[in-house]
Structure formats: C-alpha cells, structure tokens
C-alpha cells in the first residue's frame, strides 16, 4: 500500500512539474511575441514566437492573449502567397477573435467593442476573398468548358478538313479554263479548281499543256498512246492508234506542242510523213488536191519537177512530198530514210534543211511554228527565223482558287479563304470557331 502511494505521488509530482515547465516556456514565447508587436510592430516575428508557444499550450485562456493571437494572424494573412492560404490565416484570426468573446462577457468594455469591430473586419475580408475565389473558380470552369468546346470544334473541323484532302504528289498551275495537271505515283491526271478529278492519274507518264489543250502520253519518249483533253469544251478522247495512220508505225515519235487552232504534229516511226491531226474535229489533216498543189509549186519555181507518185525534185534531189504543217510549210523525206530531211516553205520559197539543224517543226498558228533545232526548242516564222516564244494566253488563270500544300504532303484548294472540294466547303479554322463557339 505504501509503495503504491509513493508511485502516485511521483506521477502527480512529475505531471505538475512538467505542466509548470510547459507553461513557463509558453509564457516566454508569448512574451516575445507581444514585444515583437509592441516594440517593433513585427507581426512576422510575432507569428514565429506565438506558434512556438502553441506547442506548450493546451488552449488560450486569457482574453488579451486571444486578442493578440487574432491580430497576429490577421496582420500576417496578406503576406501569404495564395488566396487559400490567406483565408486560412484569416480563419485562425477569426477563431482567436471568437475566443476573446468566450472569455469576455462584458459587452460594455472598450476592448469588447474593439474586438467586435476587428471580428467584423476579419469576416468581411474572408467573405471578399471567398467571393473572389468563387468568381475565379466560376471563370475557370467557364474557360474550361469553353476550352473543351473549342477542342471539340477543332476536332470536328480537323475531321472535316481531312475529308477535303487531295492526296496527290503535286498539282500544277490552273489554266484559263480552271483546269490543271496533277501527278500521283508517277502518273498524270487532270483536276479542276474545286478539286474535282476530271481524269484520274493512272496510265499516263508524261504530259503536255499548251494553248488550251492537254496531251497525256503513256511514255515520255516514243509514246504509243495519247489522250487529248480540250480544256475549252471540257471534252477528252484517246487519239486513234498510230498504226491507223501508218500500218508500219509503232509509236508517235516526237510529239510537238498542240496549237490554239487544234492542230497537232507528231513524227511517227517508220513513216515518210509527219502526222498532222486536227484535235477539234478528230481527223488527220492531209494535203488535198495534191496534183494542183504540185502544179502551182512548179509554176512558182518552188520545185523543179514532180511525178505521178507525188515526189518532187528540188536542186537535183528527189523527195517524198507529204505533210502540210500549215503556213505553207511542207516536209521532205528521202525515200531511203524515215528521218525528215528538210522543210519547204512555200510562203518564203526557202528550204529549212536538216543540215542547218532543223529536226522537227510543229503546227503553224498565228505566224509561228514550234521547232526543234539542234536539240533546242525554239519558235520560228515562215522563213525559219527565230522569233520570240509564243505567249500562251490559255495559261492565264483568272479564278481565285489557291493550291495549298499541307505538312502531311497532301493538298487542299482554298477559294476566298474557304476550303473547297467539289460542292463541299469549309471555312478556315478561325472563322469556323468564331461562328460556332458561341452557340
């Protein structure tokens, strides 16, 4: 029994001593906090001391201490980084302010009045910050919703935009009739300025566009299949097989530029005459009334002689006389060579010979021939003199479509800031968002 009593006395003594010690320590820190406020108006330092004191206190039991604690937290709230942290400090200030009224029941004292005014200020400050936070949260939610809507609209726009992609390797310039060549996987096709494929790129590996006509060839050199598209009437056709014109020919040979009058000249193999073809009426053009023509040429001393086989003698040489290129220009061949030897200009009474470098001459139109002389493409007049290059008016595009190459390597056509593909249209992204994000 005595032993138990001694144990209890030791516990009570230790608890009393420890409690006494905690109170003393707390009072030291509280004193420092009070001095920091009264002597230096340093509420930051006061806060440090006060929070150290709290570690040794179970509760605040002094009204003046409650007032001090409330003021320390109130003065320090403005130094906090975020509004949430500021509100936390103000809430602590409010707690200690309310603690004052628990400890002070006399509402007639000056201290009571001052603390009441402080409490109201604390609550108003808390309310203002909470209102601000609420407003900011509402704005954040509003922006988040707007952002999600914009993301959704962008997704819709991107999907629509992708459906308007033109998946080709390249698109060339549009001409005056709103058509252009395009290339895909090494083949050429034809497209209009709204992205409609007029002719798919499948069989033709080379293309010529000139004066309103497009020629597509199955091979760059020595083609045996040519597709012609007249951009003026938007009609196309495949030229008859070359052996329809000459049973020995296997390919069209050198293909000259089609001219604005629809005339095309090619130089098939195994042939003693060029192929002159009218692309408008789809017919070969050959010399009519050849005997009358030869008689006229003889009379004008352009040829020395001619025979019943249609051969002509010029400067002691006999030639096969075939192929009127227009503009009074005729081709001359030796009977033992399929290579054109020279050209007779009936207009100027001149011979343009292979010795002078003339290899091929194209169709005549508006005072000019395309010619290949010593491997160079030039333009000549009836005399064979070099002239300025023909200005192809059919290449002047007057529309408002623009071809845009995308990062993906695909293309889109834009007209007046609207993406088009056939009868489908899509505004630019900025316009699309502006139109729909308010709905």
FENMO-V152317 format. One record per residue. N is the residue number from 1. D_LAST is the distance of its C-alpha to the last C-alpha in Angstrom with 1 decimal. Layout:
# FENMO-V152317
N:D_LAST
N:D_LAST
This chain:
# FENMO-V152317
1:88.1
2:89.0
3:86.9
4:83.8
5:84.3
6:84.6
7:81.3
8:79.5
9:80.9
10:79.7
11:76.2
12:76.1
13:77.6
14:75.1
15:72.1
16:73.5
17:74.2
18:70.8
19:69.0
20:71.1
21:70.3
22:66.5
23:66.7
24:68.8
25:66.3
26:63.3
27:65.2
28:65.9
29:62.2
30:61.3
31:63.9
32:62.5
33:59.0
34:60.5
35:62.4
36:59.4
37:57.7
38:60.7
39:62.4
40:59.6
41:56.4
42:55.1
43:52.6
44:51.6
45:55.2
46:55.5
47:52.6
48:54.4
49:57.7
50:56.1
51:54.2
52:57.5
53:59.2
54:56.7
55:58.0
56:61.4
57:60.2
58:59.2
59:57.8
60:57.9
61:60.7
62:61.2
63:59.2
64:59.7
65:58.6
66:55.4
67:54.8
68:55.5
69:53.1
70:50.3
71:50.8
72:51.0
73:47.6
74:46.0
75:47.3
76:46.2
77:42.6
78:41.5
79:43.0
80:40.7
81:38.0
82:35.0
83:33.9
84:34.6
85:38.1
86:38.5
87:37.6
88:40.1
89:42.8
90:42.0
91:42.1
92:45.6
93:46.5
94:45.5
95:47.5
96:50.6
97:50.1
98:50.0
99:53.1
100:54.9
101:54.5
102:55.9
103:58.9
104:59.3
105:59.7
106:61.1
107:58.3
108:60.7
109:61.2
110:59.7
111:58.4
112:56.5
113:54.8
114:53.9
115:52.5
116:50.5
117:48.9
118:48.3
119:46.6
120:44.3
121:43.4
122:42.7
123:40.5
124:38.5
125:38.1
126:36.9
127:34.4
128:33.1
129:32.7
130:31.1
131:28.6
132:27.9
133:27.6
134:25.3
135:23.0
136:23.2
137:22.5
138:19.4
139:18.3
140:19.3
141:17.4
142:14.2
143:15.0
144:15.9
145:12.7
146:10.9
147:13.8
148:13.6
149:10.0
150:11.3
151:14.4
152:12.9
153:11.1
154:14.6
155:16.3
156:14.7
157:15.4
158:18.9
159:19.7
160:18.9
161:20.7
162:23.7
163:23.9
164:24.6
165:27.4
166:30.8
167:33.3
168:36.4
169:38.8
170:38.7
171:37.6
172:40.0
173:39.6
174:38.5
175:41.2
176:41.4
177:40.5
178:37.3
179:38.8
180:39.7
181:41.6
182:40.0
183:41.8
184:41.2
185:43.7
186:46.5
187:46.0
188:44.7
189:42.4
190:40.7
191:37.0
192:35.3
193:32.8
194:29.8
195:31.0
196:32.8
197:36.0
198:38.8
199:41.5
200:41.0
201:42.8
202:45.6
203:49.1
204:49.4
205:50.3
206:50.9
207:49.4
208:50.6
209:48.5
210:50.5
211:50.4
212:47.9
213:49.2
214:48.2
215:50.8
216:50.0
217:53.1
218:53.6
219:55.6
220:55.7
221:59.5
222:61.6
223:58.7
224:59.8
225:56.5
226:54.5
227:51.4
228:50.8
229:47.5
230:47.8
231:44.5
232:45.6
233:45.5
234:43.3
235:46.2
236:47.9
237:51.0
238:53.3
239:56.6
240:59.7
241:61.4
242:63.7
243:66.8
244:66.2
245:67.4
246:70.0
247:71.1
248:72.1
249:68.8
250:66.5
251:63.7
252:62.5
253:63.8
254:62.6
255:59.6
256:59.3
257:56.2
258:55.3
259:55.8
260:54.0
261:56.6
262:55.8
263:59.0
264:59.0
265:62.1
266:62.7
267:66.0
268:66.5
269:69.0
270:72.4
271:72.2
272:74.5
273:71.8
274:68.1
275:65.6
276:64.3
277:61.4
278:59.4
279:55.8
280:55.0
281:57.7
282:57.9
283:61.7
284:64.2
285:65.9
286:69.6
287:72.5
288:73.8
289:77.4
290:78.3
291:82.0
292:81.3
293:79.2
294:81.9
295:84.5
296:82.5
297:82.0
298:85.7
299:86.6
300:84.4
301:86.1
302:82.8
303:84.5
304:88.2
305:88.4
306:86.5
307:87.5
308:86.7
309:84.4
310:82.1
311:83.2
312:83.8
313:86.3
314:85.3
315:87.6
316:89.7
317:86.8
318:85.7
319:81.9
320:79.7
321:77.9
322:74.5
323:70.9
324:69.9
325:67.0
326:66.7
327:68.0
328:71.6
329:71.1
330:72.8
331:73.1
332:76.6
333:77.5
334:80.7
335:81.7
336:81.9
337:78.5
338:75.0
339:73.8
340:73.5
341:76.4
342:75.5
343:74.0
344:75.8
345:74.4
346:76.1
347:74.5
348:76.0
349:79.0
350:77.9
351:77.6
352:74.9
353:76.4
354:75.2
355:77.8
356:75.7
357:72.7
358:70.9
359:69.5
360:67.0
361:65.9
362:62.9
363:62.3
364:63.1
365:60.4
366:60.4
367:63.5
368:62.5
369:63.1
370:61.3
371:64.1
372:64.8
373:67.8
374:69.0
375:65.7
376:63.7
377:61.3
378:62.2
379:62.2
380:65.5
381:66.9
382:69.7
383:72.3
384:70.6
385:69.7
386:66.6
387:63.9
388:60.3
389:57.6
390:55.9
391:52.6
392:50.3
393:48.2
394:46.2
395:44.7
396:42.8
397:39.2
398:37.5
399:34.0
400:31.0
401:30.3
402:30.7
403:31.6
404:30.0
405:31.8
406:29.7
407:31.1
408:31.4
409:33.9
410:31.9
411:30.7
412:27.7
413:28.0
414:25.8
415:25.9
416:24.4
417:22.2
418:20.9
419:22.3
420:24.1
421:26.3
422:27.8
423:25.3
424:22.4
425:20.2
426:17.8
427:16.5
428:17.8
429:15.9
430:15.1
431:13.7
432:11.7
433:10.2
434:9.7
435:7.9
436:5.4
437:5.5
438:3.8
439:0.0
